[in-house]
Amino acid sequence: MSEAERPDFFSALSAAAVDPGAEIHIFEKSAHILSKVKISGGGRCNVTHACFDPKELVRFYPRGSRELLGPFHIWQPRHTVEWFESRGVALKTEADGRIFPISDSSETILDCLIESARDLGIQVHTKSAVREISRNEGPSFSISIDSTTNPVLRADKLVIATGGGVASGGLKMAQSLGHTITGLAPSLFTFHIEDARIQGLAGLSVPEVTVSSAALNLKQTGALLITHWGLSGPAVLKLSAWGARELAAQHYRFELCVNWTGSMTRDMAAALLENQRQSAGRKMLVSLCPFNLPRRIWERLITSAGIPHDLQYARLNRLQLTRLADELTASIFPVHGKSMNKEEFVTCGGVKLDEVDFKRMESRLVPHLHFAGEVLDIDGVTGGFNFQAAWTTGYIAGSSAAKSTA
Ligand SMILES: Cc1cc2nc3c(=O)[nH]c(=O)nc-3n(C[C@H](O)[C@H](O)[C@H](O)COP(=O)(O)OP(=O)(O)OC[C@H]3O[C@@H](n4cnc5c(N)ncnc54)[C@H](O)[C@@H]3O)c2cc1C
């Protein structure tokens, strides 16, 4: 046996493309391969993002941004798009830059990967959890598998691509081979908030807000979505990603500040209200919102500022105006927990990055051991960036593993 690989289809496909003669195996512990691809992007699979400048692209990775710059010069979203399109998968770019198959079905991506593996003669073993890896002289690896047909296998090259969760055992095996695992914490989650200002408003969204925590030095801008449990949407998910470790340390209890206007200061919001007072004094506050907010949120903010709904702008006094400007630009919400985002969630933390040579995605400690995907201390924000990191590291891991034997 010349070569054995663990999951991450892409590394196996890339290895086979470089060295068609290599014997390549994928071991998958579950009964179904690529199960995360299947459920990804709400069943649509957000394959990558239309960001083709590596310097710009790395800015979407709270962890791994420095290390991914080189790899993105080798394999970036343009390559991902070309790879799928050259295999007959038509892709489309949505207004926000996310790229999906035109079919809007992850099955299209799944089928393409499975067919490509079949064409390249890659051997896929399901219900084959890898339990242990040890190094032999040579060097080579002995791999113990939970399988009656192939309990122990010898491999010259190994790619660990078991994903980010502790449950996979991949991190433990990397550790047993000498690697350090950095602190694990969930990333891309939504915030639990119980507050009269948002109660009963589930489903409403605001196109651009700024969410922040001064105490934790976190700030993000983007759309906000009110859910049954609290707040979600791109702004919240980005904050959860950039603050994954800080928020875990707080046990997800902290004060979230929401600027409903996006970027206005309190003085700017007050000036706009003052302007309304002078130009539309006879209008009731509730019927004229000079900010880009859904009417029901505007009503709640007026209530929260202690102002009667039927008050006319002309009768708004200085104190009320200041309170409303405060509420608009710095609403404080106590957060008391988190929920995972249904569309996409990832793990922050994993194999320590300075122990990996990113030119080959190879361990600096164990020759011929490669890593790809979320098992590394790499994660991105939502939008196709997590798959892109997996395609890129998978491509480099697989092709460089194969190059050294081809
Ligand atoms: C619900 C959801 C939706 C998502 N949607 C998107 C999206 O649309 N776009 C995007 O960019 N990202 C998305 N992500 C994130 C993305 O799926 C991951 O970042 C990506 O799949 C990581 O790839 P990976 O190969 O490292 O790990 P995984 O995809 O997790 O694959 C690891 C595989 O290894 C197997 N395995 C684990 N341990 C063992 C073992 N010991 N032996 C054998 N096999 C093992 C697992 O069963 C699994 O099949 C989503 C995540 C979730 C949870």
Ligand as a Chemical Component Dictionary entry (heavy atoms), coordinates in Angstrom:
data_LIG
# 
_chem_comp.id                   LIG 
_chem_comp.type                 NON-POLYMER 
_chem_comp.pdbx_formal_charge   0 
_chem_comp.three_letter_code    LIG 
# 
loop_
_chem_comp_atom.comp_id 
_chem_comp_atom.atom_id 
_chem_comp_atom.alt_atom_id 
_chem_comp_atom.type_symbol 
_chem_comp_atom.charge 
_chem_comp_atom.model_Cartn_x 
_chem_comp_atom.model_Cartn_y 
_chem_comp_atom.model_Cartn_z 
_chem_comp_atom.pdbx_ordinal 
LIG C1  C1  C 0 -24.972 22.812 9.571  1  
LIG C2  C2  C 0 -23.716 23.288 8.927  2  
LIG C3  C3  C 0 -23.787 23.957 7.714  3  
LIG C4  C4  C 0 -22.606 24.451 7.126  4  
LIG N1  N1  N 0 -22.709 25.117 5.932  5  
LIG C5  C5  C 0 -21.581 25.617 5.359  6  
LIG C6  C6  C 0 -21.645 26.298 4.110  7  
LIG O1  O1  O 0 -22.696 26.368 3.467  8  
LIG N2  N2  N 0 -20.501 26.850 3.626  9  
LIG C7  C7  C 0 -19.293 26.738 4.299  10 
LIG O2  O2  O 0 -18.294 27.266 3.807  11 
LIG N3  N3  N 0 -19.212 26.062 5.452  12 
LIG C8  C8  C 0 -20.307 25.492 5.998  13 
LIG N4  N4  N 0 -20.216 24.817 7.174  14 
LIG C9  C9  C 0 -18.888 24.583 7.749  15 
LIG C10 C10 C 0 -18.230 23.438 6.938  16 
LIG O3  O3  O 0 -19.156 22.399 6.803  17 
LIG C11 C11 C 0 -16.979 22.931 7.634  18 
LIG O4  O4  O 0 -16.119 23.989 7.918  19 
LIG C12 C12 C 0 -16.302 21.910 6.703  20 
LIG O5  O5  O 0 -17.170 20.841 6.438  21 
LIG C13 C13 C 0 -15.012 21.401 7.324  22 
LIG O6  O6  O 0 -14.537 20.353 6.517  23 
LIG P1  P1  P 0 -13.646 19.199 7.129  24 
LIG O7  O7  O 0 -13.350 18.270 6.006  25 
LIG O8  O8  O 0 -12.523 19.770 7.867  26 
LIG O9  O9  O 0 -14.563 18.486 8.213  27 
LIG P2  P2  P 0 -15.955 17.753 8.055  28 
LIG O10 O10 O 0 -16.726 18.245 6.917  29 
LIG O11 O11 O 0 -16.552 17.791 9.412  30 
LIG O12 O12 O 0 -15.537 16.265 7.672  31 
LIG C14 C14 C 0 -14.860 15.447 8.571  32 
LIG C15 C15 C 0 -15.294 14.012 8.324  33 
LIG O13 O13 O 0 -14.465 13.160 9.070  34 
LIG C16 C16 C 0 -15.251 12.149 9.646  35 
LIG N5  N5  N 0 -14.530 11.675 10.834 36 
LIG C17 C17 C 0 -14.353 12.329 11.990 37 
LIG N6  N6  N 0 -13.613 11.606 12.841 38 
LIG C18 C18 C 0 -13.312 10.450 12.198 39 
LIG C19 C19 C 0 -12.569 9.292  12.546 40 
LIG N7  N7  N 0 -11.978 9.184  13.736 41 
LIG N8  N8  N 0 -12.451 8.295  11.642 42 
LIG C20 C20 C 0 -13.033 8.401  10.417 43 
LIG N9  N9  N 0 -13.771 9.474  10.047 44 
LIG C21 C21 C 0 -13.888 10.490 10.921 45 
LIG C22 C22 C 0 -16.563 12.832 9.978  46 
LIG O14 O14 O 0 -17.610 11.893 10.114 47 
LIG C23 C23 C 0 -16.724 13.749 8.785  48 
LIG O15 O15 O 0 -17.442 13.129 7.739  49 
LIG C24 C24 C 0 -21.362 24.274 7.767  50 
LIG C25 C25 C 0 -21.294 23.588 8.986  51 
LIG C26 C26 C 0 -22.457 23.097 9.552  52 
LIG C27 C27 C 0 -22.353 22.347 10.851 53 
# 
loop_
_chem_comp_bond.comp_id 
_chem_comp_bond.atom_id_1 
_chem_comp_bond.atom_id_2 
_chem_comp_bond.value_order 
_chem_comp_bond.pdbx_ordinal 
LIG C1  C2  SING 1  
LIG C2  C3  SING 2  
LIG C2  C26 DOUB 3  
LIG C3  C4  DOUB 4  
LIG C4  N1  SING 5  
LIG C4  C24 SING 6  
LIG N1  C5  DOUB 7  
LIG C5  C6  SING 8  
LIG C5  C8  SING 9  
LIG C6  O1  DOUB 10 
LIG C6  N2  SING 11 
LIG N2  C7  SING 12 
LIG C7  O2  DOUB 13 
LIG C7  N3  SING 14 
LIG N3  C8  DOUB 15 
LIG C8  N4  SING 16 
LIG N4  C9  SING 17 
LIG N4  C24 SING 18 
LIG C9  C10 SING 19 
LIG C10 O3  SING 20 
LIG C10 C11 SING 21 
LIG C11 O4  SING 22 
LIG C11 C12 SING 23 
LIG C12 O5  SING 24 
LIG C12 C13 SING 25 
LIG C13 O6  SING 26 
LIG O6  P1  SING 27 
LIG P1  O7  DOUB 28 
LIG P1  O8  SING 29 
LIG P1  O9  SING 30 
LIG O9  P2  SING 31 
LIG P2  O10 DOUB 32 
LIG P2  O11 SING 33 
LIG P2  O12 SING 34 
LIG O12 C14 SING 35 
LIG C14 C15 SING 36 
LIG C15 O13 SING 37 
LIG C15 C23 SING 38 
LIG O13 C16 SING 39 
LIG C16 N5  SING 40 
LIG C16 C22 SING 41 
LIG N5  C17 SING 42 
LIG N5  C21 SING 43 
LIG C17 N6  DOUB 44 
LIG N6  C18 SING 45 
LIG C18 C19 SING 46 
LIG C18 C21 DOUB 47 
LIG C19 N7  SING 48 
LIG C19 N8  DOUB 49 
LIG N8  C20 SING 50 
LIG C20 N9  DOUB 51 
LIG N9  C21 SING 52 
LIG C22 O14 SING 53 
LIG C22 C23 SING 54 
LIG C23 O15 SING 55 
LIG C24 C25 DOUB 56 
LIG C25 C26 SING 57 
LIG C26 C27 SING 58 
# 
